[in-house]
Structure formats: structure tokens, C-alpha cells
């Protein structure tokens, strides 16, 4: 039996408790889990990912920080490295919501503005 983990499914509000392990390349699950939760638990076991939401500094006199997020979930192991990189970024207005602030922060995933920075 591989690395045994107690996990909680968050696909729905039930929060099912699942024991998870890998054997011969197959992820096994024990506990009550629906068909929607199985892909989530397998993904979370093999390669947990998160959408990074934070702020970056601006070169605006009016607004000091701009909210940003990754365009898709990035590997959880890359979160701190990505935060350190974003702490050194300064954006200049104008920036529109959805505009790329930093291209390819992780595996082809961009950081985009979550708000407008017009002045």
C-alpha cells in the first residue's frame, strides 16, 4: 500500500471523508464518495492545484494594489514561488479586468487582473 492519506472531498457540501492510497499506478479510495467526487480526490491525491489570488503593487497614485489571480489552477507546490515572483511586480495603468499581468507564471498559466486599474 502506498502513501495513505485521509482526505475530504469538497465537490459538494457533504464533505465526504475518504482514505486514499496508490497501488501499481491506481488511486484507491475507501469511504463514501460519489461519482463526481472521485475525479476530484484522484486529482487532489496525484497533483493538488489551487487558483492563486493575491494583489500586486501598482505605479498609480490613486490605487496602491491591484487584485490578480491565476487564469487556471497551478500546482500547489508552486504557490510560494509564484507569490515571491508577484511580490516584485509593479503594474502601470491602464490595466483592464482579465488582462494578463504576468504571462506563464506556471506551466503556461497566466496571472490576470481581477479589477480595472484605469488611473
C-alpha positions, 0 to 999 in steps of 0.5 A, spaced: 500 500 500 502 506 498 502 513 501 495 513 505 492 519 506 485 521 509 482 526 505 475 530 504 472 531 498 469 538 497 465 537 490 459 538 494 457 540 501 457 533 504 464 533 505 465 526 504 471 523 508 475 518 504 482 514 505 486 514 499 492 510 497 496 508 490 497 501 488 501 499 481 499 506 478 491 506 481 488 511 486 484 507 491 479 510 495 475 507 501 469 511 504 463 514 501 464 518 495 460 519 489 461 519 482 463 526 481 467 526 487 472 521 485 475 525 479 476 530 484 480 526 490 484 522 484 486 529 482 487 532 489 491 525 491 496 525 484 497 533 483 493 538 488 492 545 484 489 551 487 487 558 483 492 563 486 489 570 488 493 575 491 494 583 489 500 586 486 503 593 487 501 598 482 505 605 479 498 609 480 497 614 485 490 613 486 490 605 487 496 602 491 494 594 489 491 591 484 487 584 485 490 578 480 489 571 480 491 565 476 487 564 469 487 556 471 489 552 477 497 551 478 500 546 482 500 547 489 507 546 490 508 552 486 504 557 490 510 560 494 514 561 488 509 564 484 507 569 490 515 571 491 515 572 483 508 577 484 511 580 490 516 584 485 511 586 480 509 593 479 503 594 474 502 601 470 495 603 468 491 602 464 490 595 466 483 592 464 479 586 468 482 579 465 488 582 462 494 578 463 499 581 468 504 576 468 504 571 462 506 563 464 507 564 471 506 556 471 506 551 466 503 556 461 498 559 466 497 566 466 496 571 472 490 576 470 487 582 473 481 581 477 479 589 477 480 595 472 486 599 474 484 605 469 488 611 473 
